[in-house]
Amino acid sequence: MAGRPREFDRQTALVQARDLFWRHGYEGTSMSDLVAALGIASARIYKAFGSKEQLFREAIGHYEQQEGGFAERALRHPDILVAIREMLEQAVRLYARPEAPLGCMVVSATGGLSDDHSLLSEWLAQQRTCRTRGIVERVQRAADAEQLLAGTDTECLGNYYATLLHGLSVQARDGVSREALFSVVSCSLLLLQSALRVPG
């Protein structure tokens, strides 16, 4: 008597695919890799997700709603220093997790994309640009709330922390330790502290 086909859990398959893309990037992950990791035939993958690219885009969306949503959550804090510190420290905790995909999935997955996938590359760039804009806007709101000294260049300050956030991903991928990355975060916060308005 033939065994029953393996039950398909779409959410589990999405997480497995996400981690594979996170580790190896889009072009570094083949359909055979996905078949092996998910344990189902390619036909079932196509039926569930449409195509490899659609699966990748959905995996990115899942990452941004789950693990990768830490930045948006941190930036909701009303105190700008707490918000930026929490964003950067959460980044280190996520990007340098032991025995897990390293770095930011959106940053890491971009590496090595050929001209054949220019639209996908542009889409990923838009995700990063959106994150940068969110940080700049959060710094501007702090200035509007008079948390920062008059004349603070909010565009430059926001871009600085966005650049640092993306740089932490690269450093984590290169094996820089959590301790070293936390030290970088602490050092970077001195700049924000110098721009804070002292009450009174």
C-alpha positions in Angstrom: 0.0 0.0 0.0 1.5 3.3 -1.1 2.2 5.9 1.6 0.1 9.0 1.7 1.7 12.1 0.2 3.5 14.3 2.6 1.1 17.0 4.1 2.0 20.4 2.8 2.1 23.3 5.2 2.5 26.5 3.2 3.6 28.6 6.1 6.3 26.2 7.1 7.5 26.0 3.5 7.6 29.8 3.3 9.8 30.0 6.4 12.1 27.3 5.1 12.4 29.1 1.7 13.0 32.4 3.5 15.9 31.0 5.5 17.4 29.5 2.3 17.2 32.8 0.5 18.5 34.6 3.6 21.6 32.5 3.7 22.4 32.2 0.0 20.6 35.1 -1.8 18.2 34.8 -4.7 20.6 33.6 -7.4 22.5 31.4 -5.0 19.4 29.4 -4.3 18.3 27.1 -7.0 15.0 25.3 -7.4 16.7 22.0 -6.6 17.9 23.7 -3.3 14.3 24.6 -2.6 13.0 21.2 -3.4 15.6 19.6 -1.0 14.9 22.1 1.8 11.1 22.0 1.6 11.0 18.3 0.9 8.3 18.6 -1.8 8.4 18.4 -5.6 9.0 21.6 -7.6 5.5 21.3 -9.1 4.0 21.7 -5.7 6.2 24.7 -5.0 5.1 26.3 -8.3 1.5 25.5 -7.5 1.7 27.1 -4.0 3.8 30.2 -4.9 3.7 30.7 -8.6 7.4 31.0 -9.3 10.7 31.2 -7.6 10.6 35.0 -7.8 7.1 35.2 -6.4 8.3 32.9 -3.6 11.3 35.1 -2.9 9.1 38.3 -2.8 6.7 36.6 -0.4 9.7 35.4 1.7 11.0 39.0 1.9 7.5 40.2 2.9 7.4 37.6 5.6 10.8 38.7 6.9 9.8 42.3 7.0 6.6 41.5 8.9 8.3 39.2 11.4 12.1 39.4 12.3 12.8 42.3 10.0 10.1 44.5 11.5 12.2 45.3 14.6 13.2 48.7 13.2 9.7 49.9 12.6 8.7 48.7 16.1 11.7 50.4 17.8 11.1 53.7 16.0 7.6 54.0 17.5 9.2 54.8 20.9 8.5 58.5 21.8 12.1 59.1 22.9 14.4 59.4 19.9 17.5 58.2 21.8 15.7 55.1 23.0 14.2 54.5 19.6 17.5 54.6 17.7 19.4 52.7 20.4 16.7 49.9 20.4 16.7 49.8 16.6 20.4 49.3 16.4 20.7 46.9 19.3 17.9 44.8 18.0 19.7 44.7 14.6 22.8 43.3 16.2 20.8 40.7 18.1 19.1 39.6 14.8 22.0 39.9 12.4 24.5 38.1 14.5 22.4 35.2 15.9 24.4 32.0 16.3 23.4 29.1 14.0 21.0 31.3 12.0 21.1 33.3 8.8 23.4 36.2 9.3 22.7 39.9 8.5 19.6 41.5 7.1 17.8 39.4 4.6 17.0 42.5 2.4 20.6 43.6 2.4 22.1 40.1 2.0 19.7 38.8 -0.7 20.8 41.6 -3.0 24.4 40.4 -3.5 25.2 39.0 -6.9 22.0 39.7 -8.7 22.7 39.8 -12.4 21.2 42.2 -15.0 18.7 39.5 -15.8 17.0 40.3 -12.5 17.2 44.1 -12.6 13.6 44.6 -11.6 14.1 42.4 -8.6 17.2 44.4 -7.7 15.3 47.7 -8.0 12.5 46.3 -5.8 15.0 45.4 -3.1 16.6 48.8 -3.4 13.2 50.3 -2.8 12.8 48.3 0.4 16.1 49.7 1.7 15.3 53.2 0.6 11.9 53.0 2.4 13.7 52.0 5.6 16.1 54.9 5.2 13.3 57.3 4.7 11.5 56.0 7.8 14.5 56.6 9.9 15.0 60.1 8.5 11.4 60.9 9.1 11.6 59.6 12.7 14.5 61.9 13.4 12.6 64.8 11.8 9.6 64.1 14.1 12.0 64.3 17.1 13.2 67.7 15.9 9.6 68.8 15.5 9.0 67.7 19.1 11.9 69.8 20.2 13.9 66.8 21.3 16.9 67.9 19.2 18.9 71.1 19.2 17.7 73.8 16.8 19.6 73.5 13.5 20.2 69.8 13.7 20.6 68.3 10.2 17.9 65.7 10.5 18.4 64.4 6.9 22.1 63.8 7.5 21.6 62.3 11.0 18.8 60.0 9.8 20.9 58.9 6.8 23.9 58.2 9.1 21.9 55.8 11.3 20.4 54.1 8.2 23.8 53.6 6.8 25.0 52.2 10.1 22.0 49.8 10.2 22.9 48.4 6.8 26.6 48.3 7.6 25.8 46.2 10.7 24.3 43.6 8.4 27.5 43.5 6.3 29.7 43.3 9.3 27.7 40.5 10.9 27.8 38.5 7.6 31.6 38.9 7.7 31.7 37.3 11.2 32.3 40.4 13.3 31.3 39.5 16.9 28.2 40.7 18.7 30.4 42.4 21.3 32.2 44.4 18.6 29.0 45.4 16.9 27.4 46.5 20.2 30.5 48.6 20.8 30.0 50.3 17.4 26.3 51.0 18.4 27.4 52.6 21.7 29.9 54.8 20.0 27.4 55.9 17.3 24.9 57.0 19.9 27.3 59.6 21.1 26.5 61.6 18.0 22.8 61.6 18.8 23.4 62.4 22.4 25.3 65.5 21.4 22.3 66.6 19.3 19.7 66.2 22.1 18.1 69.3 23.6 18.7 69.5 27.4 15.4 70.1 29.2 15.1 73.2 31.3 
